[in-house]
């Protein structure tokens, strides 16, 4: 698994259309609010060209890319935290995700109603941000009510929890997300329990029309302005175009993208930005049986990277045989890389690099 991404946004901004395009999972899409009643989940492969170039050389029996899990919930509306609409009922479904993709409508279409009457990305973002903040505030206040008695009795763990929650509460009441503050150890522990939505990193997805694939409209400019203040990333995509791409055979997609002036699909861009946002890298294992991509955090040491494959690999780690991606491609094979002295033997302190091709040696 690469990472899990929760999709949020107002109704009719194109959430389910984009989800359908990304996952081909057939989530219902309709021109009225609240058509997505249950959270939709789709696990999709991440197309990393390096994996397929390795496969061309090795010719494995199987190619296994890393994946992104998308969770789509009902559209949120103003007042969701007080019971308006349906979206708030499903916020719990995305509390466990690694990041949030906030879909923002950046197109005019008289045939697709807007719940607020007209398109205004800045206002729409503020509505969603407010509802997520209020939902988190509710979680924090409930936790404080639950802990108050123990804290008053002098329970040290409860007192630490109350201190952390008090900072969270003040931050949220000031209208700021939890991700905007520095966290101490006690706060980090509380986040593991509370899984606050506003603590998660955000990617803004500007859903544009076919005439604005490069995101040059004033609508997208507003999204970028907001994202810059939050130090967040923006991915521009057209839900309708992505839907067309999803229906094409794999072999025709590159030509289609080239024909409309794009180098890669929205999913590819979203995955790349997500990896950067979450400080993730990809390493590869490659052999005749399979060529496979694995996702780990930056600065992961070799034994822990081995543990992504199987816990036994980490426990019995002996060494890692490593070839950099460029060296492997230039050499043309593992054997040729070895003969050129380009395979390195690395120990338990080795920090895995993005693109490393690794064979782990371990004791059973």
C-alpha positions as CSV (number, residue, x, y, z in Angstrom):
1,X,0.0,0.0,0.0
2,X,1.3,3.5,-0.9
3,X,-1.1,5.7,1.1
4,X,-4.8,6.2,1.9
5,X,-6.5,9.4,0.7
6,X,-9.9,10.6,1.8
7,X,-11.9,12.7,-0.7
8,X,-13.9,15.6,0.7
9,X,-15.7,18.5,-0.9
10,X,-19.1,20.2,-1.3
11,X,-21.9,18.3,-3.2
12,X,-21.7,18.6,-7.0
13,X,-18.0,19.6,-7.2
14,X,-17.2,16.4,-9.1
15,X,-16.0,14.2,-6.2
16,X,-17.7,11.1,-7.3
17,X,-16.9,11.7,-11.0
18,X,-13.2,12.0,-10.1
19,X,-13.4,9.0,-7.8
20,X,-15.0,7.0,-10.6
21,X,-12.3,8.0,-13.0
22,X,-9.5,7.3,-10.5
23,X,-10.8,3.9,-9.4
24,X,-13.2,2.8,-12.1
25,X,-15.2,1.5,-9.1
26,X,-18.5,2.8,-10.4
27,X,-19.5,5.1,-7.5
28,X,-22.8,6.7,-8.3
29,X,-22.6,10.2,-9.8
30,X,-25.7,12.4,-10.2
31,X,-26.7,16.0,-10.5
32,X,-28.1,16.4,-7.0
33,X,-26.6,16.6,-3.5
34,X,-26.0,13.5,-1.3
35,X,-26.0,10.9,-4.1
36,X,-23.1,9.2,-2.5
37,X,-24.8,7.6,0.6
38,X,-22.1,5.1,1.7
39,X,-18.4,5.7,1.7
40,X,-16.9,4.4,-1.6
41,X,-13.5,2.7,-1.4
42,X,-11.2,2.1,-4.3
43,X,-7.7,0.8,-4.4
44,X,-5.8,1.8,-7.5
45,X,-2.3,1.0,-8.8
46,X,0.2,3.9,-9.1
47,X,1.8,3.9,-12.5
48,X,5.6,4.4,-11.9
49,X,7.3,4.3,-15.2
50,X,10.5,3.0,-13.5
51,X,8.8,-0.2,-12.6
52,X,7.7,-0.9,-16.1
53,X,11.2,-0.1,-17.5
54,X,12.6,-2.6,-15.1
55,X,10.1,-5.1,-16.2
56,X,11.1,-4.6,-19.9
57,X,14.6,-5.7,-19.0
58,X,13.8,-8.5,-16.6
59,X,10.6,-9.8,-18.2
60,X,9.1,-11.0,-14.9
61,X,6.0,-13.3,-14.7
62,X,4.2,-10.6,-12.7
63,X,4.4,-6.8,-12.2
64,X,3.1,-5.4,-8.9
65,X,2.8,-1.6,-8.6
66,X,2.3,0.1,-5.3
67,X,-1.3,1.5,-4.7
68,X,-3.3,4.4,-3.4
69,X,-6.6,3.8,-1.5
70,X,-9.2,6.4,-2.1
71,X,-12.2,6.9,0.2
72,X,-15.1,9.0,-1.1
73,X,-17.8,10.2,1.3
74,X,-21.0,12.2,0.8
75,X,-20.6,15.9,0.1
76,X,-20.4,18.2,3.1
77,X,-22.5,21.3,3.3
78,X,-22.5,24.3,5.6
79,X,-23.9,23.2,8.9
80,X,-22.9,19.6,8.4
81,X,-21.4,19.5,12.0
82,X,-24.9,20.4,13.3
83,X,-26.6,17.7,11.2
84,X,-27.2,19.4,7.9
85,X,-26.9,17.1,4.9
86,X,-25.4,13.6,5.1
87,X,-21.7,14.1,4.8
88,X,-21.0,14.6,8.5
89,X,-22.3,11.1,9.2
90,X,-19.4,9.7,7.2
91,X,-16.5,11.8,8.4
92,X,-15.5,8.9,10.7
93,X,-14.8,6.8,7.6
94,X,-11.9,9.0,6.7
95,X,-10.3,9.6,10.1
96,X,-7.8,6.8,9.4
97,X,-6.5,8.1,6.1
98,X,-3.0,9.5,5.6
99,X,-4.0,12.6,3.6
100,X,-7.1,14.4,2.4
101,X,-7.9,15.4,-1.2
102,X,-10.1,18.4,-1.1
103,X,-12.0,18.6,-4.4
104,X,-12.8,22.2,-5.4
105,X,-15.1,23.1,-8.2
106,X,-13.4,25.4,-10.7
107,X,-15.9,25.3,-13.6
108,X,-19.2,26.9,-14.6
109,X,-22.0,24.6,-15.8
110,X,-25.6,25.7,-15.9
111,X,-26.6,22.0,-16.0
112,X,-24.8,21.2,-12.7
113,X,-26.3,23.0,-9.8
114,X,-24.1,24.5,-7.1
115,X,-25.4,24.1,-3.5
116,X,-24.4,27.7,-2.8
117,X,-25.9,29.1,-6.0
118,X,-22.7,30.0,-7.8
119,X,-19.0,28.9,-8.0
120,X,-16.6,30.5,-5.6
121,X,-13.6,28.3,-4.7
122,X,-12.4,30.4,-1.8
123,X,-15.8,30.3,-0.1
124,X,-16.2,26.6,-0.8
125,X,-12.9,25.8,0.7
126,X,-13.8,27.8,3.8
127,X,-17.0,26.0,4.2
128,X,-15.3,22.6,4.2
129,X,-12.5,23.8,6.4
130,X,-15.0,25.1,8.9
131,X,-17.0,21.8,9.0
132,X,-13.8,19.8,9.5
133,X,-12.7,22.1,12.3
134,X,-16.1,21.8,14.0
135,X,-16.1,18.0,13.7
136,X,-12.6,17.9,15.3
137,X,-13.7,20.3,18.0
138,X,-16.5,18.0,18.9
139,X,-14.1,15.0,19.1
140,X,-11.7,17.0,21.4
141,X,-14.5,18.2,23.7
142,X,-15.9,14.8,24.1
143,X,-12.4,13.4,25.0
144,X,-11.9,16.2,27.5
145,X,-15.3,15.4,29.2
146,X,-14.3,11.8,29.4
147,X,-10.9,12.6,30.9
148,X,-11.6,15.5,33.2
149,X,-12.4,13.5,36.3
150,X,-9.3,11.4,36.2
151,X,-7.2,14.5,35.6
152,X,-8.6,16.2,38.7
153,X,-7.8,13.1,40.7
154,X,-4.1,13.5,39.7
155,X,-3.8,10.8,37.0
156,X,-0.6,11.8,35.1
157,X,-1.7,10.3,31.8
158,X,-5.1,12.0,32.0
159,X,-3.4,15.3,32.9
160,X,-1.1,15.0,29.9
161,X,-4.2,14.2,27.7
162,X,-6.1,17.2,29.0
163,X,-3.1,19.5,28.4
164,X,-2.9,18.3,24.8
165,X,-6.6,18.5,24.2
166,X,-6.7,22.1,25.7
167,X,-4.1,23.2,23.0
168,X,-6.1,21.4,20.3
169,X,-9.3,23.1,21.5
170,X,-7.9,26.5,21.5
171,X,-6.4,26.0,18.1
172,X,-9.7,24.8,16.6
173,X,-11.7,27.6,18.3
174,X,-9.3,30.1,16.7
175,X,-10.4,28.6,13.3
176,X,-7.0,27.0,12.6
177,X,-6.3,23.4,11.6
178,X,-4.2,21.2,13.9
179,X,-1.6,20.7,11.2
180,X,-0.8,24.4,11.6
181,X,0.8,24.0,15.0
182,X,3.9,22.2,16.3
183,X,3.2,19.0,18.3
184,X,4.9,17.8,21.4
185,X,5.1,14.1,22.3
186,X,1.8,14.2,24.3
187,X,0.0,15.8,21.5
188,X,1.3,13.2,19.0
189,X,0.0,10.5,21.3
190,X,-3.4,12.1,21.5
191,X,-3.6,12.3,17.7
192,X,-3.0,8.6,17.4
193,X,-6.2,8.2,19.4
194,X,-8.3,11.0,18.1
195,X,-7.2,10.9,14.4
196,X,-8.2,14.6,13.9
197,X,-9.1,15.4,10.4
198,X,-7.4,18.8,10.4
199,X,-4.1,17.3,11.5
200,X,-3.9,15.5,8.2
201,X,-2.0,17.0,5.2
202,X,-4.2,18.3,2.4
203,X,-4.0,18.3,-1.3
204,X,-6.3,20.6,-3.1
205,X,-7.7,19.2,-6.4
206,X,-9.0,21.9,-8.7
207,X,-11.7,20.3,-10.9
208,X,-11.7,22.3,-14.1
209,X,-13.5,22.1,-17.4
210,X,-12.0,20.9,-20.7
211,X,-10.9,24.4,-21.7
212,X,-8.7,24.9,-18.6
213,X,-6.5,21.8,-18.4
214,X,-3.5,23.9,-17.4
215,X,-5.4,25.6,-14.6
216,X,-5.1,29.2,-15.8
217,X,-8.6,30.4,-14.8
218,X,-9.3,32.9,-12.0
219,X,-11.1,30.0,-10.1
220,X,-7.9,28.0,-10.0
221,X,-5.9,31.1,-9.0
222,X,-8.1,31.3,-5.9
223,X,-7.4,27.7,-5.0
224,X,-3.7,28.3,-5.4
225,X,-3.8,31.4,-3.3
226,X,-5.5,29.5,-0.4
227,X,-3.1,26.5,-0.8
228,X,-0.1,28.8,-0.6
229,X,-1.3,30.1,2.7
230,X,-1.6,26.6,4.0
231,X,1.6,25.4,2.3
232,X,-0.4,22.8,0.5
233,X,-0.2,21.4,-3.0
234,X,-2.6,21.9,-5.8
235,X,-3.4,19.3,-8.5
236,X,-5.4,20.5,-11.5
237,X,-7.6,17.9,-13.3
238,X,-10.7,17.7,-15.3
239,X,-13.1,15.0,-13.9
240,X,-14.7,14.5,-17.3
241,X,-11.4,14.0,-19.1
242,X,-10.2,11.7,-16.4
243,X,-13.4,9.7,-16.9
244,X,-12.6,9.4,-20.6
245,X,-9.0,8.3,-19.9
246,X,-10.3,5.6,-17.4
247,X,-12.4,4.0,-20.2
248,X,-9.5,3.7,-22.6
249,X,-7.3,0.6,-23.0
250,X,-4.0,1.1,-21.2
251,X,-2.1,1.2,-24.5
252,X,-4.1,4.1,-25.9
253,X,-3.9,6.4,-22.9
254,X,-0.5,7.9,-23.6
255,X,-1.5,9.0,-27.1
256,X,-4.8,10.4,-25.8
257,X,-2.9,12.5,-23.1
258,X,-0.4,13.7,-25.7
259,X,-3.3,14.7,-28.0
260,X,-4.8,17.0,-25.3
261,X,-1.4,18.4,-24.2
262,X,-0.9,16.5,-21.0
263,X,2.1,14.3,-20.0
264,X,0.3,12.3,-17.4
265,X,-3.1,11.6,-16.0
266,X,-4.7,13.2,-12.9
267,X,-4.1,10.1,-10.9
268,X,-0.4,10.1,-11.7
269,X,-0.1,13.7,-10.7
270,X,-2.2,13.1,-7.5
271,X,-0.1,10.1,-6.5
272,X,3.2,12.0,-7.1
273,X,2.1,15.0,-5.1
274,X,0.7,12.7,-2.4
275,X,4.1,10.9,-2.1
276,X,5.9,14.2,-1.8
277,X,3.4,15.6,0.7
278,X,3.7,12.5,3.0
279,X,7.5,12.2,2.5
280,X,7.3,8.8,0.9
281,X,9.6,7.1,-1.5
282,X,9.5,3.9,-3.6
283,X,12.1,1.1,-3.8
284,X,11.9,-2.0,-6.0
285,X,12.4,-5.7,-5.8
286,X,13.0,-7.3,-9.2
287,X,13.3,-10.9,-10.3
288,X,12.0,-13.5,-12.7
289,X,8.9,-14.1,-10.6
290,X,7.9,-10.5,-10.1
291,X,9.0,-6.9,-10.3
292,X,7.4,-5.0,-7.5
293,X,7.2,-1.5,-6.1
294,X,7.3,-0.8,-2.3
295,X,6.5,2.3,-0.4
296,X,8.3,3.5,2.7
297,X,8.9,6.8,4.4
298,X,12.0,8.9,3.6
299,X,15.0,8.1,5.8
300,X,13.8,4.5,6.4
301,X,16.7,2.2,7.2
302,X,17.2,-1.1,5.4
303,X,15.8,-3.4,8.0
304,X,12.6,-1.4,8.4
305,X,12.3,-1.2,4.6
306,X,12.6,-5.0,4.5
307,X,9.9,-5.2,7.1
308,X,7.5,-3.6,4.5
309,X,7.8,-6.9,2.7
310,X,7.5,-9.2,5.7
311,X,8.3,-8.8,9.4
312,X,10.6,-11.8,9.2
313,X,12.8,-9.9,6.8
314,X,13.3,-7.1,9.4
315,X,13.8,-9.5,12.3
316,X,16.4,-11.6,10.5
317,X,18.0,-8.8,8.4
318,X,21.6,-9.6,7.4
319,X,22.4,-7.2,4.6
320,X,20.8,-5.5,1.6
321,X,22.2,-5.9,-2.0
322,X,21.5,-2.5,-3.6
323,X,21.6,-1.2,-7.2
324,X,20.5,2.3,-8.0
325,X,17.7,2.5,-10.6
326,X,19.9,4.5,-13.1
327,X,22.8,2.0,-12.7
328,X,20.5,-0.9,-13.3
329,X,18.9,0.6,-16.4
330,X,22.3,1.7,-17.8
331,X,23.8,-1.7,-17.2
332,X,20.8,-3.6,-18.7
333,X,20.6,-6.3,-16.0
334,X,21.5,-7.2,-12.5
335,X,24.4,-9.4,-13.6
336,X,25.9,-6.6,-15.7
337,X,25.5,-4.2,-12.8
338,X,27.4,-6.7,-10.6
339,X,30.2,-7.1,-13.1
340,X,30.6,-3.3,-13.3
341,X,30.8,-3.2,-9.5
342,X,27.6,-1.2,-9.2
343,X,25.9,-3.5,-6.7
344,X,26.6,-2.3,-3.1
345,X,26.3,-4.4,0.0
346,X,24.6,-2.3,2.7
347,X,24.1,-3.0,6.4
348,X,21.4,-2.2,9.0
349,X,22.3,1.6,9.1
350,X,21.8,2.1,5.3
351,X,19.1,4.6,4.5
352,X,17.0,3.5,1.5
353,X,16.9,5.9,-1.4
354,X,14.1,6.5,-3.8
355,X,14.5,4.1,-6.8
356,X,16.8,1.6,-5.1
357,X,16.5,-1.9,-6.4
358,X,17.1,-4.2,-3.4
359,X,17.6,-7.8,-2.6
360,X,17.4,-8.5,1.1
361,X,19.4,-11.2,2.8
362,X,18.0,-12.4,6.0
363,X,18.3,-15.3,8.5
364,X,15.2,-17.5,9.0
